[in-house]
Amino acid sequence: RVGKNININKEFSPMKRNIIQIFEKHKKNVGKDSKVLCPFHDDKNPSMLINNTNTFCFACNKLYSFEEVARFFGEIKKESKVKEKVILTSLIINKDLGIFAEQIYDENSKESKFCIYNIINNEIKYEGKIEINGITYFPQEGEELDKKAILLPTVAVEYENDEKLDNEIKEFIIKWLDIPEDMLQFALWNIKRSWVYERFHTLNYLRALGDIGMGKTRFLDTLGYLHYKPISTSGATTSAPIFRIIDKWKGTLILDESDFNKSDESQDIIKIINLGYERGKFIMRCDKENNNLINFFDPFCPKILATRNPFQDKATESRCITQVMEGTTRTDILLNINQNFWDELLVLRNKLLMWRFRNYFKIDPTIEIDFDLGDLEPRVKQIVTSFITLFGQDKEQLELFKKFITKHQEELIEERKDSFAGAVVGAIWDLINNNQLEINAQEIIEQGKLTDRNGNTLKPRGLSSILRSLGFRKSIKKRMEKSTKRCIPLDPKHLTKIFKRYGYDVTIVAIVTDTSERKKETDLNSDFGNAVETIDI
């Protein structure tokens, strides 16, 4: 036994446990302070400290590796070069062997284990380690477990059926958070999808938007902690620990205060968010010890964000399903989270772990669902593909999802319409509606009353970049009655796409199409007349 009231299986790392057992085997007791009599000199008082990865003798003033200690006691032969391969992980999936193991953690005993689900016979067992093909897997370790920066289930619990589990999740959310019915339903889908997210290729992000005191933090707490392996942090954290902890635990990132300035560090976090929506987009960093060694970190995971303002980065903004927080008038919601919140939350996480075990391999994102979701944009279709397989056979949920996703697309279009680019598109639409088809930058500025950041009237040169981003080609010179004019080429197909994207009536494009056809006919007649005239000569 090591000291009093010390359990080496709970308190120490796997490597430290092994070396302590070697000392005990050779009659050298280890104290509760991890000190032991040094075997390398005639030690009367324990002077060797056992660390997580090595030992240090204060009398010898020397660092000894675990291998040196083990060899001293004859536990390793000098000629032996075979080393046990040990891997720390929170997840093991081996379908061929029928093993599906998730790390669980008991906050009271500070003990991690594997909850092992047998895919073949649906049985559950619990083990401190798993050995597969000569590799020993131990649960992950880290201060983040003690600090509750990541939350894990404690056991897999029976949930009876999906309908009952869904209702229990909704009841918990309603008890602690005030959100509309459609967002409540979407939050449920998002939670369940997070528990099987590895099955999908792309993910959208759930985001709370609002001012101080409007309920963003409660949104993150109530919904975020129901997601798969929630990892809680804030925008004050630098990028390096964020992508490292995502890669280590492969859980759900909960990022509070996500309003980023234009610093390099903030841009790095934005890149993590943008790269992490799609599988296979890695972050590369040089190894600290060896610059020739490249480390790859995978940022792909569900993410829940809270911001006061929309993201300036359009790519980041487009990947968010947003709930605008407006506070609550409900008096039945407690102002502060109490122990009941955490107890109820743990019960649901434990049930969701069992749901993950049973449904992980049932979900096939490649299956085509025969259901008309209407005319959706490509980015919105990405959202559809990662959700619809969760309830593809449930017509009622499909109809609810169709309503939600259609409303989301309408909100996206409305946001675009209210943007600066939307004002430019609107000015072009107005000019065409007034039968003006030879349009230059100055006329767009005047029609849209466009100004720069200082409130001054925008100059034509300042409009060129936004026109290019909207897909308009370079202006061309056209001869007018008394002068020439630099006009923006108006292609009917491009106008149809751009007007539809920004929420304007596309039937107006017929004016451009008819004018183009008449011009072609006029040009043909003119060419034919010239040809006949040439023949007569």
Backbone torsions as a table, in degrees:
resi	resn	phi	psi	omega
1	ARG	NA	143.2	-177.0
2	VAL	-99.9	104.0	179.7
3	GLY	62.0	-165.0	177.1
4	LYS	-104.4	137.2	176.6
5	ASN	58.9	28.3	177.8
6	ILE	-112.1	124.5	177.5
7	ASN	-110.7	107.8	-173.5
8	ILE	-64.5	-25.5	-179.7
9	ASN	-71.3	-23.5	-178.2
10	LYS	-98.7	-33.3	-167.9
11	GLU	-93.4	-28.7	-167.0
12	PHE	-118.3	160.7	177.4
13	SER	-69.9	161.3	-179.7
14	PRO	-56.7	-42.7	-178.4
15	MET	-66.0	-41.0	-179.5
16	LYS	-68.4	-37.7	177.7
17	ARG	-60.7	-42.8	-178.2
18	ASN	-62.0	-44.6	-176.7
19	ILE	-71.4	-33.8	176.2
20	ILE	-63.3	-40.5	179.7
21	GLN	-64.5	-33.0	177.0
22	ILE	-66.8	-44.5	177.4
23	PHE	-59.1	-46.1	-178.2
24	GLU	-63.4	-38.5	179.4
25	LYS	-59.5	-33.1	-178.0
26	HIS	-102.3	29.2	170.7
27	LYS	63.1	31.6	175.1
28	LYS	-116.8	104.4	-175.3
29	ASN	-75.0	137.2	179.3
30	VAL	-98.4	128.2	180.0
31	GLY	-76.2	168.3	-178.6
32	LYS	-67.2	-16.1	175.5
33	ASP	-89.8	11.9	179.1
34	SER	66.9	23.4	176.9
35	LYS	-103.2	149.0	-176.0
36	VAL	-149.4	158.6	175.5
37	LEU	-63.7	128.4	-177.6
38	CYS	-70.6	127.4	-179.6
39	PRO	-78.3	-9.4	-174.0
40	PHE	-92.4	-1.7	172.7
41	HIS	-153.7	170.2	-178.1
42	ASP	-75.7	87.9	-172.1
43	ASP	-95.2	127.5	178.6
44	LYS	-99.1	-36.6	176.4
45	ASN	-115.2	135.6	-177.5
46	PRO	-52.5	115.6	-178.1
47	SER	-121.3	-0.1	179.7
48	MET	-102.9	125.4	178.9
49	LEU	-99.4	128.9	179.0
50	ILE	-94.6	113.4	177.1
51	ASN	-92.2	-173.0	-178.4
52	ASN	-70.9	-29.6	-174.2
53	THR	-128.7	-4.5	179.7
54	ASN	-162.2	-177.0	176.6
55	THR	-126.6	156.3	177.5
56	PHE	-138.1	127.1	177.1
57	CYS	-100.1	121.6	-178.6
58	PHE	-73.3	-28.4	178.1
59	ALA	-74.0	-45.9	177.2
60	CYS	-74.3	-19.9	-174.3
61	ASN	55.0	48.1	-174.2
62	LYS	-145.2	145.1	176.9
63	LEU	-92.2	129.1	177.8
64	TYR	-117.8	133.3	177.2
65	SER	-75.8	161.0	176.8
66	PHE	-61.8	-33.1	-179.8
67	GLU	-65.7	-39.3	178.8
68	GLU	-64.6	-41.9	179.8
69	VAL	-65.2	-45.4	-178.6
70	ALA	-63.6	-38.4	179.5
71	ARG	-68.7	-36.2	178.8
72	PHE	-59.5	-39.6	-179.1
73	PHE	-85.2	3.1	178.2
74	GLY	79.0	15.8	179.7
75	GLU	-80.2	-19.1	177.1
76	ILE	-128.5	124.6	176.7
77	LYS	-74.4	146.7	-176.4
78	LYS	-58.7	-37.1	-177.0
79	GLU	-80.8	-9.5	-177.4
80	SER	-74.1	130.0	178.2
81	LYS	-119.7	0.1	-177.7
82	VAL	-80.1	126.0	178.8
83	LYS	-118.2	140.7	176.7
84	GLU	-68.6	133.3	178.2
85	LYS	-90.5	120.0	-178.0
86	VAL	-117.7	133.6	178.9
87	ILE	-127.9	130.9	172.8
88	LEU	-92.3	128.6	-178.4
89	THR	-155.2	157.4	175.8
90	SER	-105.2	-2.6	-175.0
91	LEU	-148.9	132.4	173.8
92	ILE	-133.6	122.8	174.7
93	ILE	-127.5	115.7	176.3
94	ASN	-132.1	93.3	-174.3
95	LYS	-64.9	-35.1	-178.8
96	ASP	-61.8	-38.0	179.6
97	LEU	-91.8	-3.4	179.7
98	GLY	75.0	23.4	-176.5
99	ILE	-103.6	126.4	174.1
100	PHE	-134.0	103.1	-173.6
101	ALA	-119.5	134.1	176.8
102	GLU	-122.5	139.4	176.4
103	GLN	-71.3	135.3	172.3
104	ILE	-120.5	161.9	-174.0
105	TYR	-146.0	128.7	177.0
106	ASP	-98.4	113.5	-176.5
107	GLU	-65.6	-30.2	-177.6
108	ASN	-73.7	-47.4	-178.4
109	SER	-89.0	-8.9	-176.9
110	LYS	59.7	33.9	-175.1
111	GLU	-113.2	133.9	174.0
112	SER	-105.2	144.0	174.8
113	LYS	-141.5	175.9	169.5
114	PHE	-103.8	130.0	167.7
115	CYS	-92.6	113.0	-171.1
116	ILE	-107.1	118.5	179.4
117	TYR	-101.9	125.7	177.7
118	ASN	-85.6	111.4	-175.6
119	ILE	-63.7	-28.2	-174.7
120	ILE	-79.7	-48.0	-176.5
121	ASN	-112.0	5.1	175.9
122	ASN	63.7	23.7	178.5
123	GLU	-90.2	153.5	179.6
124	ILE	-116.8	137.2	170.9
125	LYS	-144.2	167.4	-175.8
126	TYR	-127.2	130.9	-178.8
127	GLU	-139.9	152.4	177.9
128	GLY	-80.6	-20.4	178.4
129	LYS	-153.9	162.4	178.5
130	ILE	-133.1	131.4	178.5
131	GLU	-111.3	124.1	179.8
132	ILE	-136.7	120.5	174.9
133	ASN	50.7	45.9	176.4
134	GLY	80.9	2.9	178.2
135	ILE	-111.2	130.7	178.0
136	THR	-102.0	123.5	-179.4
137	TYR	-103.2	128.3	174.6
138	PHE	-117.0	154.9	176.5
139	PRO	-62.2	152.7	176.4
140	GLN	-62.9	155.4	176.8
141	GLU	-126.6	164.1	176.1
142	GLY	154.3	153.7	-179.3
143	GLU	-63.2	-23.8	-178.8
144	GLU	-60.2	-25.8	177.4
145	LEU	-70.9	-47.9	179.9
146	ASP	-66.2	-36.7	-178.3
147	LYS	-81.3	-2.5	-178.2
148	LYS	61.6	27.3	173.6
149	ALA	-71.9	-21.2	170.1
150	ILE	-132.0	138.5	-179.7
151	LEU	-112.8	130.5	178.8
152	LEU	-119.2	155.4	172.5
153	PRO	-64.0	165.2	176.4
154	THR	-107.7	-19.0	-177.2
155	VAL	-170.1	157.7	174.9
156	ALA	-91.0	124.7	-173.5
157	VAL	-118.0	140.9	178.8
158	GLU	-64.1	139.6	-178.8
159	TYR	-121.6	5.4	176.7
160	GLU	70.4	-72.8	179.8
161	ASN	-153.0	167.1	-175.7
162	ASP	-63.1	-41.1	-177.3
163	GLU	-61.4	-43.6	179.8
164	LYS	-67.5	-40.7	178.0
165	LEU	-63.4	-43.6	178.4
166	ASP	-58.6	-44.0	-179.0
167	ASN	-65.5	-38.5	179.0
168	GLU	-65.3	-40.1	178.4
169	ILE	-65.0	-44.7	179.7
170	LYS	-62.8	-42.5	179.9
171	GLU	-61.2	-40.1	177.9
172	PHE	-63.8	-45.9	-178.5
173	ILE	-62.3	-46.5	-179.3
174	ILE	-61.4	-35.7	-178.7
175	LYS	-64.5	-35.7	-171.4
176	TRP	-111.2	-7.7	-173.5
177	LEU	-146.4	142.8	178.7
178	ASP	-107.1	102.4	176.0
179	ILE	-136.2	157.4	179.9
180	PRO	-62.0	161.2	-177.1
181	GLU	-61.3	-40.0	-178.5
182	ASP	-68.3	-36.5	176.7
183	MET	-71.1	-32.8	175.5
184	LEU	-59.5	-45.6	-179.9
185	GLN	-66.2	-41.8	179.7
186	PHE	-66.3	-38.7	178.3
187	ALA	-59.6	-40.7	176.9
188	LEU	-59.7	-47.1	178.2
189	TRP	-60.5	-42.7	-177.8
190	ASN	-64.5	-39.8	178.6
191	ILE	-61.9	-50.2	-176.7
192	LYS	-67.3	-37.2	178.2
193	ARG	-63.6	-35.6	-178.8
194	SER	-62.1	-29.8	-178.4
195	TRP	-77.1	-6.3	175.7
196	VAL	-136.1	26.3	-169.3
197	TYR	-62.0	-26.4	-178.6
198	GLU	-62.6	-15.7	-178.9
199	ARG	-78.1	-9.8	-173.7
200	PHE	-112.0	162.1	-177.7
201	HIS	-94.6	-33.7	-179.8
202	THR	-132.9	154.5	179.9
203	LEU	-136.7	141.2	168.2
204	ASN	-92.8	174.4	-179.5
205	TYR	-118.8	144.5	175.1
206	LEU	-91.2	132.6	-174.9
207	ARG	-137.5	135.0	172.2
208	ALA	-100.1	128.1	-178.2
209	LEU	-121.2	129.4	178.7
210	GLY	169.1	169.3	-178.3
211	ASP	-79.2	177.9	178.9
212	ILE	-60.5	136.6	175.5
213	GLY	79.5	10.6	-177.9
214	MET	-95.0	-4.1	174.7
215	GLY	108.9	15.8	-178.4
216	LYS	-65.0	-44.2	-178.1
217	THR	-65.3	-40.0	177.1
218	ARG	-64.0	-35.8	175.3
219	PHE	-59.1	-47.6	-179.7
220	LEU	-65.0	-43.8	-177.7
221	ASP	-64.5	-49.9	-173.4
222	THR	-69.4	-47.1	-177.9
223	LEU	-84.9	-43.6	-174.2
224	GLY	-60.6	-43.6	-175.5
225	TYR	-74.7	-7.0	172.6
226	LEU	-87.1	-14.1	-179.2
227	HIS	-75.9	169.6	-177.1
228	TYR	-66.9	122.6	177.3
229	LYS	41.1	65.4	-177.3
230	PRO	-64.2	132.2	178.5
231	ILE	-115.2	111.9	-172.6
232	SER	-97.2	128.9	176.5
233	THR	-154.0	-171.6	-178.8
234	SER	-141.8	171.0	179.8
235	GLY	-65.6	-12.1	178.0
236	ALA	-77.0	-14.3	179.5
237	THR	-76.4	142.0	178.0
238	THR	-76.2	168.0	-172.1
239	SER	-69.7	-37.2	-173.4
240	ALA	-58.1	-52.1	178.7
241	PRO	-65.7	-26.5	-179.5
242	ILE	-66.8	-51.5	-177.5
243	PHE	-73.3	-22.9	176.9
244	ARG	-73.0	-41.4	-178.5
245	ILE	-72.7	-30.5	173.4
246	ILE	-63.1	-46.6	-178.8
247	ASP	-65.2	-33.7	-178.2
248	LYS	-71.3	-47.7	-172.1
249	TRP	-101.4	-25.1	-179.9
250	LYS	53.5	49.8	178.9
251	GLY	-112.2	-152.2	-179.5
252	THR	-102.0	123.3	179.6
253	LEU	-83.5	124.6	175.1
254	ILE	-109.0	112.2	-172.1
255	LEU	-117.8	104.1	177.8
256	ASP	-86.4	158.7	178.6
257	GLU	51.4	57.0	-174.4
258	SER	-90.7	20.2	176.1
259	ASP	-82.3	109.6	-173.8
260	PHE	-105.1	141.8	173.7
261	ASN	-82.9	-166.3	-175.6
262	LYS	-97.8	24.0	178.0
263	SER	-73.3	162.1	179.5
264	ASP	-61.3	-39.8	-178.9
265	GLU	-63.8	-42.6	179.1
266	SER	-65.0	-39.7	178.7
267	GLN	-64.5	-32.4	176.8
268	ASP	-64.7	-39.7	179.0
269	ILE	-68.0	-38.8	175.7
270	ILE	-59.5	-39.8	178.8
271	LYS	-65.4	-36.7	176.1
272	ILE	-61.0	-43.0	179.8
273	ILE	-65.4	-43.8	-178.0
274	ASN	-70.3	-40.1	179.0
275	LEU	-72.8	-31.3	-171.9
276	GLY	-78.0	2.8	-179.9
277	TYR	-86.2	-13.6	-174.2
278	GLU	-131.0	137.8	-179.8
279	ARG	-64.2	142.8	173.4
280	GLY	88.0	9.8	177.6
281	LYS	-103.3	97.9	-171.8
282	PHE	-94.6	153.5	171.5
283	ILE	-101.1	127.3	-177.7
284	MET	-106.7	136.9	176.9
285	ARG	-140.0	143.4	174.5
286	CYS	-70.1	142.1	177.1
287	ASP	-65.9	139.6	-177.7
288	LYS	-63.7	-34.1	-176.8
289	GLU	-88.9	-28.0	-175.1
290	ASN	-139.5	105.1	-176.5
291	ASN	-66.0	-17.0	178.0
292	ASN	-82.7	-10.3	179.4
293	LEU	-98.3	126.5	-179.5
294	ILE	-102.7	128.1	176.3
295	ASN	-98.7	137.2	179.7
296	PHE	-111.5	130.6	179.0
297	PHE	-120.1	135.2	-176.5
298	ASP	-101.3	111.2	-178.9
299	PRO	-89.0	4.2	-176.5
300	PHE	-70.0	116.6	177.8
301	CYS	-173.6	162.1	172.7
302	PRO	-63.7	149.8	179.5
303	LYS	-140.9	141.1	175.9
304	ILE	-126.1	126.9	-170.8
305	LEU	-122.7	157.2	173.2
306	ALA	-135.4	126.4	-179.6
307	THR	-137.7	158.5	174.4
308	ARG	-88.5	-26.6	-177.4
309	ASN	-133.2	159.0	174.3
310	PRO	-61.7	154.8	177.3
311	PHE	-70.5	138.9	174.6
312	GLN	-70.5	-31.4	178.3
313	ASP	-73.7	118.0	-174.9
314	LYS	-64.9	-36.6	-179.4
315	ALA	-63.3	-43.5	179.0
316	THR	-64.1	-46.0	-178.3
317	GLU	-61.4	-39.1	-175.9
318	SER	-70.1	-16.1	-177.7
319	ARG	-94.2	4.7	-176.7
320	CYS	-103.7	135.2	164.5
321	ILE	-96.8	114.1	-166.1
322	THR	-108.8	136.1	169.1
323	GLN	-112.8	118.0	177.2
324	VAL	-78.7	118.9	-177.1
325	MET	-87.2	129.5	-176.4
326	GLU	-124.6	19.3	-176.6
327	GLY	78.3	-174.8	-179.8
328	THR	-142.5	149.9	174.2
329	THR	-104.8	0.0	-179.6
330	ARG	-71.2	133.2	-179.0
331	THR	-96.4	-6.9	-177.6
332	ASP	-88.4	-5.7	179.2
333	ILE	-91.7	124.3	179.9
334	LEU	-65.6	142.2	179.9
335	LEU	-68.8	-33.1	-178.0
336	ASN	-121.8	144.9	176.2
337	ILE	-72.7	136.6	178.7
338	ASN	-120.2	-172.9	-176.3
339	GLN	-64.6	-29.8	177.1
340	ASN	-58.9	-37.8	178.8
341	PHE	-58.5	-49.4	-176.3
342	TRP	-69.0	-36.0	178.8
343	ASP	-66.4	-45.5	179.4
344	GLU	-65.7	-38.4	179.7
345	LEU	-62.6	-43.2	-178.5
346	LEU	-63.9	-40.3	178.1
347	VAL	-59.4	-43.6	-179.3
348	LEU	-69.2	-40.0	178.2
349	ARG	-63.2	-38.6	178.3
350	ASN	-65.6	-36.5	177.1
351	LYS	-71.6	-37.0	178.7
352	LEU	-67.5	-28.6	174.6
353	LEU	-63.5	-44.1	177.0
354	MET	-64.1	-38.8	177.7
355	TRP	-61.8	-39.6	177.5
356	ARG	-60.9	-47.8	-179.8
357	PHE	-56.0	-44.1	-172.5
358	ARG	-80.3	-23.1	-172.2
359	ASN	-112.1	-10.4	-174.0
360	TYR	-54.8	-48.9	-176.6
361	PHE	-88.0	-6.3	176.3
362	LYS	-77.7	-24.0	-175.0
363	ILE	-85.6	123.9	178.6
364	ASP	-125.2	100.9	-176.8
365	PRO	-68.0	-9.0	-179.6
366	THR	-85.9	-10.2	-178.2
367	ILE	-70.0	133.9	178.0
368	GLU	-88.0	124.3	178.5
369	ILE	-96.6	124.4	-178.8
370	ASP	-81.5	85.2	-179.2
371	PHE	-154.5	128.5	-176.8
372	ASP	-81.4	111.6	178.9
373	LEU	-98.3	8.0	177.9
374	GLY	84.9	-168.8	-176.1
375	ASP	-89.6	95.0	-176.3
376	LEU	-105.9	148.7	176.7
377	GLU	-72.4	156.9	-178.7
378	PRO	-54.2	-43.7	-178.4
379	ARG	-66.0	-36.5	178.2
380	VAL	-70.0	-35.2	177.4
381	LYS	-62.0	-32.7	176.2
382	GLN	-60.2	-39.4	178.1
383	ILE	-64.1	-42.1	-177.1
384	VAL	-60.5	-46.9	-173.9
385	THR	-62.8	-30.2	-178.0
386	SER	-89.1	-0.4	178.2
387	PHE	-115.2	-38.8	-166.0
388	ILE	-63.7	-27.8	179.3
389	THR	-73.6	-11.4	175.9
390	LEU	-69.1	-32.1	-175.4
391	PHE	-141.2	35.4	-174.4
392	GLY	-58.5	-25.2	-178.5
393	GLN	-97.6	0.7	-177.9
394	ASP	-103.3	100.1	-175.3
395	LYS	-61.8	-36.0	-179.3
396	GLU	-63.9	-45.7	179.4
397	GLN	-68.9	-32.7	176.5
398	LEU	-61.7	-41.5	178.9
399	GLU	-65.9	-40.7	177.3
400	LEU	-62.7	-41.5	-179.4
401	PHE	-65.9	-40.1	179.1
402	LYS	-60.3	-43.2	179.0
403	LYS	-63.7	-43.8	-178.1
404	PHE	-64.6	-46.5	-173.8
405	ILE	-72.2	-31.5	175.8
406	THR	-66.8	-42.1	177.2
407	LYS	-63.0	-40.5	179.0
408	HIS	-61.4	-41.8	179.3
409	GLN	-65.7	-39.2	177.9
410	GLU	-62.1	-39.1	178.8
411	GLU	-67.6	-38.4	177.0
412	LEU	-60.7	-45.3	-179.4
413	ILE	-63.8	-40.7	-179.9
414	GLU	-64.7	-39.4	177.6
415	GLU	-64.0	-41.4	178.0
416	ARG	-63.1	-41.5	-177.9
417	LYS	-61.6	-33.1	-178.6
418	ASP	-84.7	-4.4	-179.3
419	SER	-81.8	172.8	177.8
420	PHE	-62.8	-42.5	177.1
421	ALA	-60.7	-37.3	177.8
422	GLY	-63.6	-36.2	177.9
423	ALA	-66.0	-36.9	178.1
424	VAL	-66.0	-46.4	178.6
425	VAL	-61.8	-41.0	179.2
426	GLY	-62.2	-39.1	179.1
427	ALA	-65.3	-41.1	177.9
428	ILE	-63.6	-42.6	179.2
429	TRP	-60.7	-44.2	-179.9
430	ASP	-62.1	-41.8	-179.4
431	LEU	-64.3	-43.3	178.3
432	ILE	-65.1	-39.6	178.8
433	ASN	-61.6	-26.2	176.5
434	ASN	-91.7	17.7	177.9
435	ASN	63.1	26.8	175.2
436	GLN	-101.6	110.2	-172.1
437	LEU	-111.2	-10.5	173.9
438	GLU	-102.7	91.9	-168.0
439	ILE	-112.9	134.2	173.6
440	ASN	-117.6	175.6	-174.6
441	ALA	-62.5	-39.8	-178.3
442	GLN	-61.9	-39.6	179.5
443	GLU	-68.0	-34.9	176.4
444	ILE	-65.2	-42.6	-179.9
445	ILE	-62.6	-44.5	-179.0
446	GLU	-67.3	-42.3	-178.5
447	GLN	-65.1	-42.9	-178.0
448	GLY	-88.2	-2.8	-176.2
449	LYS	50.4	50.8	-174.4
450	LEU	-81.7	137.2	-179.8
451	THR	-128.8	162.5	175.9
452	ASP	-86.4	-172.4	-176.2
453	ARG	-65.0	-23.4	180.0
454	ASN	-90.9	2.7	178.8
455	GLY	86.1	4.8	178.3
456	ASN	-86.9	153.1	179.2
457	THR	-58.0	130.9	-176.9
458	LEU	-67.0	143.2	176.7
459	LYS	-91.3	150.7	-178.0
460	PRO	-53.1	-37.7	179.3
461	ARG	-62.3	-31.9	-179.6
462	GLY	-72.3	-10.2	-179.0
463	LEU	-95.0	-15.5	-172.4
464	SER	-61.4	-41.7	-176.9
465	SER	-66.9	-39.5	-179.6
466	ILE	-69.7	-34.0	176.8
467	LEU	-66.4	-39.3	177.1
468	ARG	-64.4	-41.7	179.9
469	SER	-65.5	-25.5	177.5
470	LEU	-83.8	-3.7	175.5
471	GLY	94.8	7.1	178.6
472	PHE	-79.8	138.4	180.0
473	ARG	-77.7	170.5	-178.2
474	LYS	-59.8	142.2	179.8
475	SER	-61.2	147.7	178.8
476	ILE	-123.7	151.2	178.3
477	LYS	-78.2	134.5	176.7
478	LYS	-128.0	139.8	178.5
479	ARG	-83.3	122.6	176.9
480	MET	-98.5	-168.4	-176.7
481	GLU	-62.9	-44.8	-174.4
482	LYS	-121.4	-3.2	-176.9
483	SER	-159.1	-178.6	174.1
484	THR	-105.2	158.1	-175.3
485	LYS	-145.4	132.9	176.7
486	ARG	-82.8	110.2	-174.1
487	CYS	-112.5	150.0	177.1
488	ILE	-83.1	125.8	178.2
489	PRO	-62.0	130.9	-179.7
490	LEU	-110.3	102.7	178.8
491	ASP	-96.2	123.0	-176.1
492	PRO	-54.6	-42.1	-179.4
493	LYS	-65.0	-42.1	179.4
494	HIS	-67.3	-40.9	179.0
495	LEU	-63.0	-38.1	178.3
496	THR	-60.8	-44.8	179.9
497	LYS	-65.5	-45.3	-174.0
498	ILE	-71.7	-37.3	177.9
499	PHE	-68.2	-38.8	178.5
500	LYS	-65.4	-42.4	-178.0
501	ARG	-63.9	-32.7	-177.0
502	TYR	-104.3	12.9	170.1
503	GLY	78.9	29.8	178.0
504	TYR	-109.1	151.3	-179.0
505	ASP	-60.5	121.6	-175.8
506	VAL	-84.9	-10.9	-178.6
507	THR	-65.8	-19.2	179.7
508	ILE	-66.2	-20.4	179.8
509	VAL	-62.0	-22.6	178.3
510	ALA	-57.7	-30.3	178.6
511	ILE	-62.7	-44.3	179.6
512	VAL	-67.4	-42.4	-179.5
513	THR	-61.9	-47.8	-179.8
514	ASP	-61.4	-41.9	-179.7
515	THR	-64.3	-41.4	179.2
516	SER	-63.3	-42.2	-179.7
517	GLU	-65.0	-41.4	179.3
518	ARG	-64.6	-38.7	179.3
519	LYS	-64.1	-41.8	178.3
520	LYS	-61.3	-43.1	-179.6
521	GLU	-63.6	-41.5	179.1
522	THR	-63.2	-42.4	179.4
523	ASP	-64.3	-39.2	179.0
524	LEU	-65.0	-44.7	179.0
525	ASN	-62.6	-39.7	179.8
526	SER	-64.3	-43.6	178.7
527	ASP	-64.5	-39.6	-179.9
528	PHE	-64.8	-42.1	179.0
529	GLY	-62.2	-41.8	179.0
530	ASN	-63.8	-37.7	-179.0
531	ALA	-65.8	-43.9	179.9
532	VAL	-63.6	-42.0	-179.8
533	GLU	-60.3	-39.3	179.8
534	THR	-64.6	-40.5	-179.3
535	ILE	-64.3	-41.7	-179.3
536	ASP	-61.3	-36.9	179.0
537	ILE	-65.0	NA	NA
